[in-house]
Amino acid sequence: MRHPPSTLTTDDLLQRIRSEYLEMPGLSLTREQAQRFLGLDADTCTSLLHELMARRFLIRTPAGRYVRLTEWNASPRPLRAGEVAPVRHYRKTAVGE
C-alpha cells in the first residue's frame, strides 16, 4: 500500500525512489517524469533526486535523465565504423580494503 507523499519522511521518500529504480532495471526519467511518476512537487522531487546523486545511487545524464549510476553507459552514442569503445580503468584493491 502506498502512502500519500505528504505523510512520508524524507528517508521514506528516498527509499521509495531507490526501490522504484531497483525494481525496474533501466528506469530512466527526466525530473518532470519522476515528479509525475512519484506524485511529488517540483522542489521536493529535485531535492530528492539530488540527494540520491550525492549518495552516488543516481546520475543525471547529459540528456537530463536520472538513471542508476551502475546502469549508466558513459558512451551513449553508437560507435562509428572502426571506432573503439573507451576503456574504463578501475583501481585494483587488496581484499578487505
Wavefront OBJ file of the C-alpha trace (Angstrom):
o trace
v 0.000 0.000 0.000
v 1.375 3.367 -0.980
v 1.072 6.304 1.366
v 0.471 9.859 0.132
v 3.856 11.638 -0.217
v 2.800 14.253 2.356
v 2.720 11.584 5.114
v 6.189 10.206 4.357
v 9.523 11.356 5.781
v 12.443 12.313 3.562
v 14.072 8.953 4.294
v 10.833 7.172 3.347
v 10.711 9.060 0.049
v 14.373 8.356 -0.705
v 13.797 4.651 -0.047
v 10.716 4.675 -2.262
v 12.643 6.205 -5.172
v 15.506 3.728 -4.663
v 13.004 0.866 -4.629
v 11.408 2.014 -7.890
v 14.810 2.131 -9.607
v 15.815 -1.260 -8.182
v 12.517 -2.901 -9.175
v 12.667 -1.527 -12.732
v 16.144 -2.012 -14.202
v 16.847 0.522 -16.906
v 14.472 3.133 -15.466
v 15.412 6.489 -16.970
v 13.332 9.531 -16.045
v 13.545 13.265 -16.533
v 12.849 15.346 -13.447
v 9.385 16.126 -14.773
v 8.641 12.433 -15.398
v 9.927 11.479 -11.949
v 7.761 14.187 -10.397
v 4.610 12.822 -12.062
v 5.556 9.164 -11.509
v 6.196 9.720 -7.792
v 3.427 12.268 -7.217
v 5.774 14.927 -5.815
v 6.024 18.692 -6.171
v 8.917 20.050 -8.258
v 11.078 21.268 -5.350
v 10.740 18.066 -3.327
v 11.422 15.883 -6.350
v 14.504 17.883 -7.346
v 15.842 17.810 -3.793
v 15.382 14.029 -3.506
v 16.971 13.315 -6.895
v 19.957 15.492 -5.986
v 20.306 13.692 -2.660
v 20.371 10.324 -4.442
v 23.053 11.708 -6.768
v 25.064 12.873 -3.751
v 24.756 9.344 -2.338
v 26.018 8.011 -5.675
v 22.872 5.995 -6.370
v 21.663 8.092 -9.328
v 23.402 10.090 -12.004
v 21.957 12.766 -14.278
v 22.872 12.062 -17.885
v 23.851 14.815 -20.324
v 20.314 14.441 -21.737
v 18.863 15.333 -18.306
v 17.639 11.839 -17.396
v 18.097 10.301 -13.959
v 19.396 6.721 -14.091
v 21.094 4.386 -11.638
v 24.809 5.067 -11.540
v 25.558 1.367 -12.034
v 23.465 1.272 -15.223
v 24.747 4.399 -16.917
v 26.599 3.944 -20.194
v 29.186 6.697 -20.478
v 29.184 6.369 -24.273
v 25.504 6.663 -25.253
v 26.048 7.224 -28.971
v 26.687 4.260 -31.268
v 30.290 3.693 -32.268
v 31.293 4.576 -35.825
v 32.902 2.007 -38.104
v 36.465 1.422 -36.935
v 35.937 3.318 -33.656
v 36.992 1.619 -30.443
v 34.933 1.874 -27.258
v 36.676 3.759 -24.433
v 38.301 1.539 -21.844
v 37.311 2.071 -18.248
v 40.182 1.809 -15.802
v 39.475 0.540 -12.329
v 41.810 0.810 -9.384
v 42.845 -2.599 -8.115
v 42.371 -3.053 -4.393
v 43.542 -5.665 -1.984
v 40.949 -7.992 -0.498
v 39.316 -6.362 2.524
v 40.397 -2.855 1.506
l 1 2 3 4 5 6 7 8 9 10 11 12 13 14 15 16 17 18 19 20 21 22 23 24 25 26 27 28 29 30 31 32 33 34 35 36 37 38 39 40 41 42 43 44 45 46 47 48 49 50 51 52 53 54 55 56 57 58 59 60 61 62 63 64 65 66 67 68 69 70 71 72 73 74 75 76 77 78 79 80 81 82 83 84 85 86 87 88 89 90 91 92 93 94 95 96 97
